[in-house]
Amino acid sequence: MKATPQTTEARSDRDAAIRQFASQYLMGANQDLYEEMLLTICRLARDGASRGDVKLLHRAVAELRYGFKIFAPYREAPKISIFGSSRTPHGHPDYVAAAEFARQIGERGWMVITGAGDGIMKAGHGGAGREASFGVAIRLPFEQKTNDIIAEDAKLVNFRYFFTRKLMFLKEASAVALFPGGFGTQDEGFEALTLIQTGKATLMPIVMCEQPGGTYWPQWRAYVVSELLRCGMISESDMNLFRITDSVEAAVEHVCQFYRIYHSGRYVGPDFVMRLKHRLSETTLQRLNDEYSRLILSGGVIQQCDALSGENGQYPGLPRLKFRFDKKSIGLLRRMIDLINREPIPPTEPLREPPPEPALITDVDTAVGT
């Protein structure tokens, strides 16, 4: 049925009624956003959207709402999304490596998120244990079934759509680990790299791991170098966005090292503000300016500072670096974080270790931050 055109006066009355409803029943810090969501729904009806489109939107929002609810009690715990083939059999060297990786990262205080199926996903849950595991499952007509470790657990979320499930994998994670897998693993890996490369997700460590002596990721890297890098489809600095290893211990260390000094980042006006767990020495600060200011800044220098008023009181006790990032040199920014994380920790200054923030998907104007 075609929607009836509305006059400007009628739309104004409708918008006013929605805002009045929101002010009475949707109070709180997010009232303005709830108002805009209700207005969007009304505009969808005004546009005469098809029932199929409305059903898709309804189901997607419902899935995301439920996912947010499940993850909310664990917001303070750092989490890593583990990807890999559902067809990897129990006892396979890659299965063993994934289970051991999950066990070791769990001992460091991390929780794991997997797709809840068999193979590498089950290995991740088995290594971390049920209490430290989330399952983000997808309904498929074949192959996919929930593994018996996470089945019936309250931290299992079932999704109808890949796009809502994929958003949850990255939104809630502070790191990504990839083990050998098929199209799905490649899809998740390239999407994580793309979102970070383009600044649509916060910077996080991406580690690609497999059995000792394995060839899966070295062959993948050879393709990336010979076809993507050689042809100019990516830049040399983009190779800094991931790490390949066949050592579980090295993979765990790579993930944890990323948050040794670095904590998180966000934009405050034109400045990118990088939160740290302790202040840098003047020697390191000078080295950052000498090596990176001309490469990644649109102007000015890298400065140390305290929390800014535009950060809305987030992590007030952490020191900051502030600079005018050019919003495109993500790979070089990732390399700069490695340099920061090599900073010696002064013995007189205890290391402050609040958990890393979830990797919230952001607008392009707030790239690599939340």
C-alpha positions in Angstrom: 0.0 0.0 0.0 1.4 3.3 -1.1 2.1 5.9 1.7 0.0 9.0 1.8 2.1 12.2 1.3 2.2 14.3 4.5 2.2 18.1 4.6 5.1 19.9 6.3 2.7 20.9 9.1 1.6 17.3 9.6 5.2 16.1 9.8 6.1 18.8 12.2 3.2 17.8 14.5 4.3 14.1 14.3 7.9 15.0 15.1 6.7 17.0 18.1 4.6 14.2 19.3 7.5 11.7 19.1 9.8 14.1 21.0 7.1 14.5 23.7 6.7 10.7 24.0 10.5 10.3 24.3 10.8 12.9 26.9 8.2 11.1 29.0 9.2 7.4 28.5 12.7 7.3 27.1 14.6 9.5 29.6 18.3 9.4 30.1 21.6 10.2 28.5 20.5 8.7 25.2 17.1 10.3 24.9 18.1 12.3 21.8 19.2 9.2 20.0 16.0 7.3 20.9 14.1 10.3 19.5 16.0 10.1 16.2 15.4 6.3 16.0 11.7 6.8 16.4 11.7 9.5 13.8 13.6 7.2 11.4 10.9 4.5 11.9 8.2 7.0 11.1 10.0 8.1 8.0 10.3 4.5 7.0 6.6 4.2 7.2 6.1 7.4 5.3 8.4 6.2 2.5 6.2 3.2 2.0 8.9 0.6 2.7 8.1 -2.9 1.7 7.3 -5.5 4.4 10.5 -7.4 3.6 12.6 -4.3 4.2 10.8 -3.6 7.5 11.2 -7.2 8.7 14.9 -7.1 7.9 15.4 -3.9 9.9 13.2 -5.2 12.8 15.1 -8.5 13.0 18.5 -6.9 12.8 17.8 -4.4 15.5 16.3 -7.1 17.7 19.4 -9.3 17.2 21.7 -6.4 18.1 19.7 -5.5 21.1 19.9 -9.0 22.5 23.6 -9.2 21.7 24.3 -6.0 23.6 22.3 -7.3 26.6 24.3 -10.5 26.7 27.7 -8.8 26.5 26.9 -5.9 28.8 27.7 -7.6 32.1 31.2 -8.4 30.8 32.0 -5.0 29.4 35.1 -4.6 31.6 36.7 -7.9 30.6 39.0 -7.8 27.5 37.8 -10.2 24.8 39.4 -11.7 21.7 37.5 -13.0 18.7 38.9 -16.3 17.4 38.2 -17.4 13.8 39.0 -20.6 12.0 37.5 -23.6 10.2 34.6 -25.5 11.6 35.9 -28.6 9.7 39.2 -28.8 11.6 39.0 -32.2 13.4 39.7 -32.6 17.1 43.4 -33.5 17.6 44.6 -31.8 14.4 47.7 -29.7 15.0 45.8 -26.5 14.2 43.0 -27.5 16.6 45.6 -28.2 19.3 47.3 -24.8 18.6 43.9 -22.9 18.9 43.0 -24.6 22.1 46.4 -23.8 23.6 46.2 -20.2 22.4 42.8 -19.8 24.1 44.1 -21.4 27.3 47.1 -19.1 27.5 45.2 -15.9 26.6 42.6 -16.9 29.2 45.3 -17.2 31.8 46.1 -13.5 31.0 42.5 -12.5 32.0 40.9 -12.5 28.5 37.6 -14.0 27.4 37.1 -15.5 24.0 34.4 -15.1 21.3 34.0 -17.7 18.6 31.3 -18.6 16.1 30.1 -21.4 18.5 30.6 -24.2 16.0 32.9 -27.1 15.9 36.5 -27.2 14.7 38.6 -24.2 15.6 35.6 -22.6 17.3 35.2 -25.5 19.7 39.0 -25.5 20.3 38.8 -21.9 21.4 36.0 -22.6 23.8 37.7 -25.7 25.1 40.9 -23.9 25.8 39.4 -20.9 27.5 36.7 -22.9 29.3 32.9 -22.4 29.2 33.0 -19.6 31.9 35.3 -17.5 29.8 33.6 -18.1 26.4 31.0 -16.4 24.3 29.3 -18.0 21.3 28.1 -15.9 18.4 26.3 -18.4 16.3 24.7 -18.2 12.8 21.7 -20.1 11.6 22.7 -22.0 8.5 20.8 -24.7 6.5 23.8 -27.0 6.7 27.1 -27.7 8.5 26.9 -25.2 11.4 25.8 -26.5 14.7 26.5 -25.3 18.2 29.4 -27.1 19.9 28.6 -29.0 23.1 30.8 -26.7 25.2 28.9 -23.5 24.7 25.4 -25.0 23.9 22.7 -23.9 26.3 25.1 -21.3 27.9 23.7 -17.9 28.7 26.6 -16.3 26.7 25.4 -17.9 23.5 23.8 -15.6 20.9 22.1 -16.9 17.8 22.0 -14.6 14.7 20.0 -14.8 11.6 22.1 -12.4 9.6 25.8 -12.5 8.9 26.1 -8.7 9.0 24.8 -8.4 12.6 26.9 -11.3 13.8 30.0 -9.8 12.2 29.4 -6.5 13.8 29.2 -8.1 17.2 32.5 -10.0 16.6 34.4 -6.7 16.2 32.4 -4.4 18.4 32.9 -6.5 21.5 36.5 -7.5 20.8 39.8 -5.9 21.7 41.8 -8.3 19.5 41.4 -10.8 16.7 43.1 -14.2 16.3 42.8 -16.1 13.0 43.6 -19.8 12.5 43.4 -21.6 9.1 39.9 -21.8 7.7 37.8 -21.4 4.6 35.8 -18.6 3.0 34.3 -17.5 6.3 37.7 -17.2 8.0 39.1 -15.2 5.0 36.0 -13.0 5.1 36.3 -12.2 8.8 40.0 -11.6 8.5 39.8 -9.2 5.5 36.8 -7.4 7.1 38.8 -6.8 10.3 41.7 -5.6 8.3 39.5 -3.3 6.1 37.7 -1.7 9.0 40.9 -1.0 10.8 42.8 0.2 7.7 40.0 2.6 6.9 39.5 3.8 10.5 36.0 2.4 10.9 37.1 0.3 13.9 39.5 1.0 16.7 43.1 -0.2 16.3 43.6 -3.6 17.8 46.1 -6.5 17.4 45.3 -9.0 14.6 47.4 -12.2 14.9 47.4 -15.1 12.4 48.5 -18.3 14.0 48.7 -22.0 13.1 50.5 -25.2 13.8 54.4 -25.1 14.0 55.8 -25.2 10.5 52.4 -24.6 8.9 52.2 -22.9 5.5 48.6 -21.5 5.5 49.4 -18.0 6.6 52.8 -17.7 4.9 51.1 -18.6 1.6 48.4 -16.1 2.3 51.0 -13.4 3.0 52.8 -14.3 -0.3 49.5 -13.7 -2.2 49.0 -10.4 -0.4 52.5 -9.2 -1.2 52.6 -10.5 -4.8 49.1 -9.3 -5.9 47.9 -6.6 -3.5 51.0 -4.9 -2.4 53.0 -5.2 -5.7 50.0 -3.8 -7.7 49.6 -0.9 -5.3 46.2 -2.0 -4.0 47.5 -1.7 -0.5 50.4 0.3 0.9 53.6 -1.1 2.6 52.5 0.3 5.9 49.3 -1.8 5.8 51.4 -4.8 6.4 51.8 -3.6 10.0 48.2 -4.3 10.7 48.7 -8.0 11.2 51.2 -10.5 12.6 51.8 -14.0 11.3 53.3 -16.7 13.6 53.4 -20.4 14.1 54.1 -20.0 17.8 51.2 -19.9 20.2 53.4 -18.2 22.8 54.4 -15.5 20.3 50.7 -15.0 19.3 49.6 -14.5 22.9 52.5 -12.1 23.6 51.7 -10.1 20.5 48.1 -9.6 21.7 49.0 -8.7 25.3 52.0 -6.5 24.3 49.7 -4.2 22.3 48.1 -3.1 25.6 51.3 -3.0 27.6 51.4 0.9 27.6 48.8 1.8 25.0 45.2 1.8 26.3 42.8 3.3 23.8 42.2 6.3 21.5 39.6 8.7 20.3 39.1 12.0 18.6 38.4 15.2 20.5 37.7 17.9 18.0 40.5 17.9 15.4 42.9 16.1 17.8 43.5 12.4 18.1 44.0 11.6 21.8 45.9 8.4 22.7 45.4 7.2 26.2 48.4 5.5 27.9 48.9 3.5 31.1 51.8 5.7 32.1 53.6 8.8 30.9 56.4 8.4 28.3 59.9 9.6 28.9 61.0 12.8 27.2 63.4 10.7 25.1 60.6 8.5 23.8 58.4 11.5 23.1 61.2 13.1 21.1 61.8 9.9 19.2 58.1 9.8 18.3 58.2 13.3 16.9 61.5 12.7 15.1 60.3 9.5 13.4 56.5 9.9 13.0 55.4 13.6 13.1 56.2 14.2 9.4 54.7 10.8 8.4 51.3 10.7 10.1 50.5 14.3 11.3 48.6 16.9 9.3 50.3 19.6 11.4 51.9 20.4 14.7 53.7 17.9 17.0 53.0 15.0 19.3 52.4 16.3 22.8 51.8 14.7 26.2 48.8 16.0 28.2 46.2 15.0 30.7 42.5 14.1 30.1 40.7 16.7 27.9 37.3 18.1 28.7 35.8 16.7 25.4 36.4 13.1 26.6 33.4 13.2 28.8 35.3 12.0 31.9 36.5 8.7 30.4 39.6 7.3 32.1 40.5 10.6 33.9 43.6 9.2 35.5 45.4 8.1 32.4 48.0 10.3 30.7 47.6 11.2 27.0 49.3 11.9 23.8 47.6 14.5 21.6 48.3 15.2 17.9 46.7 16.1 14.6 46.5 12.7 12.9 46.1 12.7 9.2 43.3 10.0 9.5 44.8 7.9 6.7 48.2 6.5 7.9 46.7 3.8 10.1 49.5 1.3 9.4 52.1 3.8 10.5 50.1 4.7 13.6 50.0 0.9 14.4 53.8 0.8 14.1 54.1 3.8 16.4 52.1 2.0 19.0 54.7 -0.8 18.9 57.3 1.8 19.7 55.3 3.2 22.6 54.8 -0.3 24.0 58.5 -0.8 24.3 58.8 2.1 26.8 60.4 1.0 30.0 58.0 1.2 33.0 59.5 3.4 35.7 59.9 1.3 38.9 58.4 4.2 41.0 55.3 4.4 38.9 52.9 1.5 39.1 51.4 0.3 35.8 47.7 1.2 35.6 45.8 -1.5 33.8 42.1 -0.7 33.1 40.9 -3.1 30.5 41.0 -2.0 26.8 37.8 -0.6 25.4 35.6 -2.7 23.0 36.3 -1.9 19.4 33.2 0.1 18.7 32.5 0.6 15.0 32.7 4.4 14.3 31.9 7.0 11.8 34.7 7.9 9.4 35.1 11.3 11.2 36.0 9.5 14.4 38.4 7.0 12.8 40.6 4.6 14.9 38.8 5.7 18.1 35.6 5.6 20.1 
